[in-house]
């Protein structure tokens, strides 16, 4: 089981990625600018911003894989 960070986890694509990773029995940390917004399938929610190195360092601790769905457009889905 990998420990995976998903950036952009509150977006349409990010939520689908988190759900699929959980279906595959991975541990998932959701990185979001909106940490109060629920992501029921994530194991942990981490508030942060991709433009802030300190929040990225904190989010990446003990993570094996990083997946970014940040800025993904719903129009391509």
N, C-alpha and C positions, 0 to 999 in steps of 0.2 A: 504494500500500500504506500503510494507516494503522498507526500505532503505538498499540496499545490496551492499557489497563490493565483487568484483570478482578479486582475485589474479590470475595472469597469463592470463589476458584477451586478450592479443594479439595473443595467440596461437590458434591452430585449435579448440580445445575443449573449451577454454575460450571464443572465439568469439561466438560459438554456445550457450553457457550458457547465455552470455549477451543478445543475440537476443531473446532467449526464455523467459528470465526474463522480457524484455521489452514487449514482446507479452502478458505477464500476468500482465502488467501495474505496474511493480515495478520500483522504482527509482534505477539506477545502477551507482556505481562508479567503474571504471576500474583501478586496480592497475597494473602498468607495469614498467619494467625497461626501456622501450622505450616510454616515454611520447609524443614524437613527431609523433609516428606512429598513424594514425587515427583509431578510433574505432567508426564508425558513429552512432551505436545504443546506446552507453553509454551516460548517462546524464553528466558525469564528468570523466575526465581522471586524475589520480594521479600518478606521478612518484614516484617510491620507490623501495626498495630492501628488500626481506624477511629476509636478514641478518642484517638489520639496524633497531634497535628498534625505533629510532626517526622517520624514515619514516613510520614505521608501526603505531606508535601512531598517527601521522598526518592523515594517510589514514583511520584509524578506527573511527575518530571523527564523532559522530551523525549517526553511522551505527547500524542497528538492526541485520543483518545477515552477516556472512563472508563465502564465498565459495572459495575454492582454486582449481584452475586448473593448478597451477604452477608445471612445470616439467612433465606434462601429456605427454605421448608418443602418437604421431600420429599413431604409428604402431598398437595400440590396438583398433583403431576406425574402 
